[in-house]
Each structure stands twice: as structure tokens, then as C-alpha cells.
């Protein structure tokens, strides 16, 4: 098994079924920044900065393959540093993207190294699974590798994260943008949750944004709030294209987005200086893929191959309702490598296991013709019910027949009329 395949297996294992994201109190979703003149403003935190360690540790991979480093000798205390230390450290990060220091950036660094330090420990451990995937996608499009830390502020490295507005996956793609960049999303499949496909889609999107703005800070901001909002902020700033100059005109959350990105790069680089120990990661069992051409429920595979259902979900995060719609197109099922042979040997048994209860969507149904015929007969009978009209002065049979959609002959037959003479005021059956 290649190194990249092992990394992909590790990454996919983190994609377990969605768990409730524990958040801090509502009033804790903002930070207060005070400038040199004593003016303060509230900056909304990116959603991932409100997720605590307990919610992240509910992920399958975290429970199975991430553990606290018991050999860590560092005190769980965040030391104090002077402003000049932060300025120097940020300047020494090898990056194409500008990462300046200011009091807003400091607030986000304090957040990561203080309240979120244990979540950072988790993300450092999980980064062993994801960073090689991110780096490969970014390198393919010739993008700065420091962009690999965008998912830190987007999803806290949770591949099944779903935001309040429906953005999904590690890179938090909205539905329309995901589809625009080739990610298949329907009722059964959501490729925004696929670490590899979503990473390449994100790299393409970032590349396209750079072609528009030509400045990486504006690109990062546009990734968060969309290019239209950035263009509005530029217009309101009289054409300025410096993120820090259009800052007051940005949406509330986006004002903190670039500072959070800078802080994420800082903490993922200088975590040791803040006494943060990465969680230890262990290699899971090797995995491999098999292509399926029929609809199959993960529970069918789990039962027949005796595989843990939560592990199957973790290995196959793309399938939203545990159903692989292989009949629609050839699709991939990822399994522990040791179970591939078992799947092949028992394929018919897998497809036939509890099909009626697990794959309940019918392909053909019989129509109850007896009941339908009965309703048709009843309808005809109801139309045959007698209906009468009162003959008005001067009316003729032909006029009455025309108005009631019948013929003179039928009127005469219904009413036992021999000739054509009728009298005003009498009732006449028209059906």
C-alpha cells in the first residue's frame, strides 16, 4: 500500500456520521477588539472556532486512532510573550501570503493558544491525516501551501462538519459552489464530504479567485463571504484593494476571517512555544476500494462481512443515507483491506441481504385495476343521474338540446314526446 493510500485511509476514517457540535454560549461567539484610541468592536468568530474538543473527539477516527501524548512534559499553561515576539515569529513563517501582526490577529492567536488549546492539540494530530492531501491538491494548482490551514478555521478538520447555513465538509462548500466545481451532491451522495475530491475542488476555486483579485488576503476573504461581497467592500472603499483598508466594509464574520487564518498558521507552526502537545496518531488498518454497480446499503455489507457499521460510515463519508447508488453509476466502496476478499466471495449474499427492508424504493408497482374500474363505473353512473330544466316561454326543443349538450331525439326519448310541441313552465329531463 502506498503512503498516499494510507493517508487517504486515515483521512476517510475521520468522516464518521455527523455528531452534534457542542458550542460555547451564544455570547462567546464573538471577540472584542480595542484599538489604540480605545474604540472597541465585536468581531464574529468563524464557526469552527466555537467547536470544543469534546465534540471533535466524538469522531470515529479520533476515538480509534488519536490519543493524548502521555509522554508530554509540557505544562498546560499558555506563556506570555511580548508583541515583538509575535511580530518576529509571523515574519519568519515561510509563506507567499502576507501575514502581518495587529491587535485583531493577536486576539485570534490568544483564542487558539488559550481557550482552544486542546482543540489545537486534536487538529495537530488530525493534520497528519489531512495535510498531505491538502498539500498535494494545492501543489497541483501551484498555490501557496499555507492555504492548507484554511480547513482549520473552516471545519476544525472535521470532514462531516455542517455549518448553520449548510456549508459542508472540510472545506465547507456551499451546495451551489460545490456543484460548480464538480462535486456531485444529491439525496444519496455528497462529495463535499470526500477529503480528496473536496480538496481539489477547493484548490480550483482558490485559483479562480486569485485570477479575479490578485491578492491572497482578498482571496481568503472571498472564500469566506463570496466575491460579490469583496467587490462591494472595494467599491465602498473607493477602489482600495488592500484587505486591511476595506476591512470596515466587510461582513462581520469576514472581518475576523483573515486574522483567524493568520492565527491558524501561527499556532500550527509555533504550538510548542505555547506548551501545546499534538495528540498522538496511530495507523488504522489498511484499506482498499471496490467498485459496485448495484445499489447496496452499508448495513448489508456490515452484516454479511461482519464489519463495524460506524467504521463503514467513517470509510465512506460521501454516502449521506448509507446507500451507495451503484445502479446509477459505478461507485466506490472503501473497506478494510482484509475484507475485500470476503466482499467478493459473498457479493450475491450482500446484495440480497434484507433487500426488502433496507432498499425499499420500488422499481415497479401494480395498479389496483379493480378499484380503478369501480371508480370509473361509479363516475359514469353519477353522470347518468337525472337532470331537469324548466321550459321558458318561447323555447324550442332544439334550443334546449343545444344549451344542454344533447340532441332533440334524446330529449324526446327521455321525456316521451311524440312531436315537437312543448309548453312553458313544464319540467323537461335533459339527461
Secondary structure in CASP SS format (residue, H / E / C, confidence):
PFRMAT SS
TARGET T0000
AUTHOR 0000-0000-0000
METHOD secondary structure of the structure
MODEL  1
X C 1.00
X C 1.00
X H 1.00
X H 1.00
X H 1.00
X H 1.00
X H 1.00
X H 1.00
X H 1.00
X H 1.00
X H 1.00
X H 1.00
X H 1.00
X C 1.00
X C 1.00
X C 1.00
X C 1.00
X C 1.00
X C 1.00
X C 1.00
X C 1.00
X C 1.00
X E 1.00
X C 1.00
X C 1.00
X H 1.00
X H 1.00
X H 1.00
X C 1.00
X E 1.00
X E 1.00
X E 1.00
X E 1.00
X E 1.00
X C 1.00
X C 1.00
X C 1.00
X C 1.00
X C 1.00
X E 1.00
X E 1.00
X E 1.00
X E 1.00
X E 1.00
X C 1.00
X C 1.00
X H 1.00
X H 1.00
X H 1.00
X H 1.00
X E 1.00
X C 1.00
X H 1.00
X H 1.00
X H 1.00
X H 1.00
X C 1.00
X C 1.00
X C 1.00
X H 1.00
X H 1.00
X H 1.00
X H 1.00
X H 1.00
X H 1.00
X E 1.00
X E 1.00
X C 1.00
X C 1.00
X C 1.00
X C 1.00
X C 1.00
X C 1.00
X C 1.00
X C 1.00
X C 1.00
X C 1.00
X C 1.00
X C 1.00
X C 1.00
X C 1.00
X C 1.00
X H 1.00
X H 1.00
X H 1.00
X H 1.00
X H 1.00
X H 1.00
X H 1.00
X H 1.00
X H 1.00
X H 1.00
X C 1.00
X C 1.00
X C 1.00
X C 1.00
X C 1.00
X C 1.00
X C 1.00
X C 1.00
X C 1.00
X C 1.00
X H 1.00
X H 1.00
X H 1.00
X H 1.00
X H 1.00
X H 1.00
X H 1.00
X H 1.00
X H 1.00
X H 1.00
X H 1.00
X C 1.00
X C 1.00
X C 1.00
X H 1.00
X H 1.00
X H 1.00
X H 1.00
X H 1.00
X H 1.00
X H 1.00
X H 1.00
X H 1.00
X H 1.00
X H 1.00
X H 1.00
X H 1.00
X H 1.00
X H 1.00
X H 1.00
X H 1.00
X H 1.00
X H 1.00
X H 1.00
X H 1.00
X H 1.00
X H 1.00
X H 1.00
X C 1.00
X C 1.00
X C 1.00
X C 1.00
X H 1.00
X H 1.00
X H 1.00
X H 1.00
X H 1.00
X H 1.00
X H 1.00
X H 1.00
X H 1.00
X H 1.00
X H 1.00
X C 1.00
X C 1.00
X C 1.00
X C 1.00
X C 1.00
X C 1.00
X E 1.00
X C 1.00
X C 1.00
X C 1.00
X C 1.00
X C 1.00
X E 1.00
X C 1.00
X C 1.00
X C 1.00
X C 1.00
X E 1.00
X C 1.00
X H 1.00
X H 1.00
X H 1.00
X H 1.00
X H 1.00
X H 1.00
X C 1.00
X C 1.00
X C 1.00
X C 1.00
X E 1.00
X C 1.00
X C 1.00
X C 1.00
X E 1.00
X E 1.00
X H 1.00
X H 1.00
X H 1.00
X C 1.00
X H 1.00
X H 1.00
X H 1.00
X H 1.00
X H 1.00
X H 1.00
X H 1.00
X H 1.00
X H 1.00
X H 1.00
X H 1.00
X H 1.00
X H 1.00
X H 1.00
X H 1.00
X H 1.00
X H 1.00
X H 1.00
X H 1.00
X C 1.00
X C 1.00
X H 1.00
X H 1.00
X H 1.00
X H 1.00
X H 1.00
X H 1.00
X H 1.00
X H 1.00
X H 1.00
X H 1.00
X C 1.00
X H 1.00
X H 1.00
X H 1.00
X H 1.00
X H 1.00
X H 1.00
X H 1.00
X H 1.00
X H 1.00
X H 1.00
X C 1.00
X C 1.00
X C 1.00
X C 1.00
X C 1.00
X C 1.00
X H 1.00
X H 1.00
X H 1.00
X H 1.00
X H 1.00
X H 1.00
X H 1.00
X C 1.00
X C 1.00
X H 1.00
X H 1.00
X H 1.00
X H 1.00
X C 1.00
X H 1.00
X H 1.00
X H 1.00
X H 1.00
X H 1.00
X H 1.00
X H 1.00
X H 1.00
X H 1.00
X H 1.00
X H 1.00
X H 1.00
X H 1.00
X C 1.00
X C 1.00
X H 1.00
X H 1.00
X H 1.00
X C 1.00
X C 1.00
X C 1.00
X C 1.00
X C 1.00
X E 1.00
X E 1.00
X C 1.00
X C 1.00
X C 1.00
X C 1.00
X C 1.00
X E 1.00
X E 1.00
X E 1.00
X E 1.00
X E 1.00
X E 1.00
X C 1.00
X C 1.00
X E 1.00
X E 1.00
X E 1.00
X H 1.00
X H 1.00
X H 1.00
X H 1.00
X H 1.00
X H 1.00
X H 1.00
X H 1.00
X C 1.00
X C 1.00
X C 1.00
X H 1.00
X H 1.00
X H 1.00
X H 1.00
X H 1.00
X H 1.00
X H 1.00
X C 1.00
X C 1.00
X C 1.00
X E 1.00
X C 1.00
X C 1.00
X C 1.00
X E 1.00
X E 1.00
X E 1.00
X C 1.00
X C 1.00
X C 1.00
X C 1.00
X C 1.00
X E 1.00
X E 1.00
X E 1.00
X E 1.00
X E 1.00
X E 1.00
X H 1.00
X H 1.00
X H 1.00
X H 1.00
X H 1.00
X H 1.00
X H 1.00
X H 1.00
X H 1.00
X C 1.00
X H 1.00
X H 1.00
X H 1.00
X H 1.00
X H 1.00
X H 1.00
X C 1.00
X C 1.00
X H 1.00
X H 1.00
X H 1.00
X H 1.00
X C 1.00
X C 1.00
X C 1.00
X C 1.00
X C 1.00
X C 1.00
X C 1.00
X C 1.00
X C 1.00
X C 1.00
X H 1.00
X H 1.00
X H 1.00
X H 1.00
X H 1.00
X H 1.00
X H 1.00
X H 1.00
X H 1.00
X H 1.00
X H 1.00
X H 1.00
X H 1.00
X H 1.00
X H 1.00
X C 1.00
X C 1.00
X C 1.00
X C 1.00
X E 1.00
X E 1.00
X E 1.00
X C 1.00
X C 1.00
X C 1.00
X C 1.00
X C 1.00
X C 1.00
X H 1.00
X H 1.00
X H 1.00
X H 1.00
X H 1.00
X H 1.00
X H 1.00
X C 1.00
X C 1.00
X C 1.00
X C 1.00
X H 1.00
X H 1.00
X H 1.00
X H 1.00
X H 1.00
X H 1.00
X H 1.00
X H 1.00
X C 1.00
X C 1.00
X C 1.00
X C 1.00
X C 1.00
X C 1.00
X C 1.00
X C 1.00
X C 1.00
X C 1.00
X C 1.00
X E 1.00
X E 1.00
X E 1.00
X C 1.00
X C 1.00
END
